[in-house]
Amino acid sequence: MKKLTIILLVLDTIAIFCLLLAYGPYNGFRDMFITTAMNTMNHRYLAYVLYNDEQINEVLNNNFIEQPNDITDQDDINFDNEDPQEYESIYEEQILKRDKEQLYKIIEFDEKDYHVYLTVIYDASRLSTVKSKYYGTKGQHLSVMAKENDAIVAINGGRFSDVGGQGNGARASGIFISNGKIIENGDNYKYPIIGISNKNVLTLGKMTADEAIKMGIRDAVCFGPFLIVNGKESFIQGNGGYGVAPRTAIGQRKDGIILFLTIDGNGSKYGFRGGATVVDMIDIFKRYGAYNAANLDGGASTVLAINGVTYNNPVAQSSSGERSLPNAWIVK
């Protein structure tokens, strides 16, 4: 009887703790839980398990990001990124110290709740998008796309539609441009473009596919939010409204160096994803000198592949942890 009483007390304590987390005076858990759930493709229902429409809308209205309305000024990028041998900070040394012919390096480090892979690409002209071999029917794992396209480095790309409710990454949604060819035109609406131009400049801005081509953008995907545009960072209210998740993002410094940011949530070690916020991503990009930077698809889509082999720890529900995707950014 005494043992049963102890068990019931423990269960009651756990229940009270969970209720305090969900509904107590501290809103951090509630805000992070709702914003995280509402930014997933298939798990928004989790927010409605604990909260009603009014509570969810209140949280989303108090956690948001205001992005710069500017379009990247391509003339600001100067492509002067030789190793100076002397460095202004440890972060500049991590970026710029390299062998003369080195194409890329990976800077890895741990933060409290996530692990970071910052891939530094020294030649922006080697960057392009690729699409699934079965584009329109089904996607492919990033590692497979990378191997088939002889990619040295690859990360996942932009948003995609859930064709037929299958979640198979069949085709990109919004705008998708590859090697100067418009694959998806977004019905001629202005979408948030994350593109690389013929000048090898990472170009961010809301525009139509035709406008992007006229600007000289040769490769582009559609996603967001923009994190930094022309050196100006987005304004963040609360946690930014995107919750916590594994992340993929892309940036470029004024010296032309491309930065691939891949973030694994430490929760993957324990059966849940965890990850970083948009605030965390901006902090990392600022630390390493990004002049333009944007968020790409994340969560279960986040993958980094090196020479066709998965390098990080993706969290999709497959044997490899990868999700089928319609496109990717590659360096070759």
N, C-alpha and C positions, 0 to 999 in steps of 0.2 A: 504493500500500500504506500509506504514511504517513497519507494522507487518510482511508482506511478505519479505521485504528487510532484516529485522533482522533475520528471519528464514533462508534465503538464505546465509547470512553472517556466521551464526552458522554452517550450513552444509558445506560451503566452508572451514571454519576453521578446522572442523573435518576431511574433506577429505585431506587437506594439512598436518595435523598432522599425519594421517595414512600413507600418502606417504613418509613423512620424516622418520617415523618409519621403513617403509619397504625398502626405497631406500636412506635414508639420510646418512650423514657422520658417524653417530654412527652405528656400525655393530652389536651391542649386540642383538637387537631385531631380526634382520635378521638371525644371527647365531643360536639363541635359537629357533626361529620358524622353520627353516629348519631342524635342528638336531632333534627337537622334532617330527615333522611330519614324517621324514624319519625312525624313530625308532618305529612307530606304525605298527600294522598289516594291518589295513584297511584304514588309512587316509594319506598315502603318497601323494596322489593326491593334498592335500592342499598346499604342497610346490610348486607344479607346477602351481598353480593358480596365484602365485605372481612372480615366478622366473623361469628362463630357465635352461636347463641342465648345461650350463657353470657356472652359478652362484651357483647352488646347489653343483656341484662337487668342486668348489673353497672353499665353506664353509666346506664341509666334509673333504677336504684335510687339512684345517687349524684347525680343531677341532677333536682330536683323542686321543686315550689312548694307551700307550705302556705297555703291561703287562709283569711281570717277567716270564721268560721261565722255572723257576724251578718247580719241583714237591715238594709238601709238604714233609718235613722231619718228619715222624711220631714220631721219638724218641725225638723231641723237646718238646712234650707235656707231662707234668709231673703229671697232675691230683692232684695237691696239692692246693685245694681251700677251706680249712676250714676258717671260719670266724676268722680273727686275733684279732678282738676287737679294734684294732688301725689301722688307714688307712692313706695312703700316700696322698690322695686327696678326694674331695667330690665325684668324679666319682667312685673311688675304694670303698668308703663307700656305694654308691648306689648299686654297684654290690655285695659286699661281706657281708654286714650286713643282717642277715637273721635268721629265726628260724632254729633249728638244722635239722629238718626233712623236711624243705621246698623244694619242687621240682622246683618251678619257681617263678618269680616275673615279673611284668611289670613296667618298668620305662617310664613314659610319660612326654613329654615336647613339647613346641611350639617353632619353629623357625619363622623367618619372613614370609616365604612363605609356610610352611608345618607343619604338626603335626606328632610327632614321637612316636611310640610304640616300645620300646626296650624290648623284652622278654628274660629274663635271665634264662637259663636252667642249673641246677646244676648237673644233672646226664646225661652225653652224651650217656650212654648205653640205654637210653629210647627212643632214636631217631631212626626213620626209615622212609622209603617211603611207600606209599600205592598207589594203582591205582583205577581208576573208576570201579565200579561194572560192567559197560557196556563197558569196555575197548575194543577199536577197532571199536565200533559202535557209541558211544557218551560218552561225559564226564559227570561229576557231579559237582554240586556246592561244594565248599570246606567244607562248614558247614555240608552238608549231608555226605560227605566222612568221616569227623571227627566224626560225631555222629555214623555212622555205624561201625567205627573201634575203638570206645570207646577212642578216642583221648582226652587228657586233653588240649593239645595245638596243633594247626595246622597252617601251612602257605602253600601258593601255591608253586608249584615246578618249573619245567624247561620248556623248549620250547616244542611246540606241532605243529603238522601239521594241515593244514586247509583242512581236507579230504572232497573232493567233493565241496569245496568252501562254506561249511556250517558254518565254524567257531565254530563247536560244541565240540571241545576238545576231539575228539575221541581217538587219540593216540599221544604219545610222539614222537618227532623227535630227531635224533641223537641217544644218548645212554640213556637207562633207566634200572636200576638194582634195584630189590626189594627183600629183604631178601635173598640175595645171588644168585638170579635167574636173568639171563639176559632176560629182556622183549623186549628191542630193542637193536640190536647190532651195529647200525650205519653203516652197510655194511662193517664192519671191518676197517673203517677209524679212525684216531685219532681225537677225539673231546675234547672240554674243559669239563672235568669231575668235578662235585661237588659232592663228595661222603663222606660217613662215613665208616670207616674201622672196622675190627673186634677188633681193639685196641681202638675203639671209638674216633678216630681222624678224624676231618674234613680234607679231603685230596683233594687237587686241583692239576690239571695238565692235559696236553693234552695226551691222550692215547686211545687205542682201548678198547672195552668192555672186551676182553680176558685179556689184560694187567691189567685192573682194578681188575678183579677177582684174578689174580695172585698176585696182591699187597695186597690182603685181603680186598678189598672194598666190603662191603655187601649191601650197598644201595647207589644209585647215580642217579642224573639227569644231564642234559646237558644244560648249559647256560653260561653266562658271562656278562661282563668281570670279570676276577679276579681283586680284588681290593687290596689285600694284600696277599703275599705268603712268608712264613717263616720270617715274620716281615718286609719284603720289600714291600713298596707300589708302585703301578703302577705310571708311569709318565703320567701326564695329560697335553695335549696341548689344550688351549682354554677351552671350557666347557666339553671336553672329547668326543664330538660327539654323545652323547646320549640324549641331550636336557633335558627338565624338564618333570617329570611324577611322578605319585605315584610309589613307589618302594617297592620291597621285596628283602631282602638279608640275607645271613647267614654268621656267623663268629664263630671263636673259639679262646679263650685266651690260653696262654701257660699253665694256670692252669687247662685246660680242660673244662671250662665253655663254653657252647654254647650260641651264641647270635642270636636271630631272630630279624631282623630289618624290621619294617613295617612303611611306610611313606604315609600319606594321604596328598594330595595337598589341601591347603586352598581354592583353586578355586572351590572345590566341593560345597561350601556354596553358590556360585553365578552362578552355571550352567556350569562351566568349570573345568577341572581337576587340573591344576597346579601341583606342586610337587617339587622334589629335583633333583639335578644333581649327577653325579658320584662323583664329588668333595665333595659334601655335605656328601655322604655316607662314603667316606674314612675318612673325618674329624670326623664323629660320631664314627666310629669303632676305630680310633686311640685314641680318647678321653676315650673310655671304654676298651682299652687294647687288641683289637683283634690282634692275631698273624697271622691268616689266615682268609680271608673273600672274598666272591664272590657275585656278583649280580645274582639274580634269575629273573624269568619273572615278569614284573611289569605292569604299566598302568592299564587297565581294569581287569587284572588278580590278582592284589594285594588284598589279603584277609588274615586276622588273625582271627582265631576262637578259643574260649576258651570254653571247655566243650560242643562242638557242636553248639555254638551260635556265630554268627558273631560279632566280637568285634570292628573292625574299620569301616570305611565308604567307602565301595567299590563303583566303579563308572561305572560298566558295565551297558549296557542298558537292564536291567531286573528289575522286581519288587523288588527284594532283593538287586540289585546292584552287584550281583555276576555273573561271567562268568563260563560256563561249562569248566571243566579242566580234563586232563587225569590222573594227579597224584598230590601228595602233600607230604610235610614233616610233620610227626606227632610225638608227644611225648605222651607215654601212660604208 
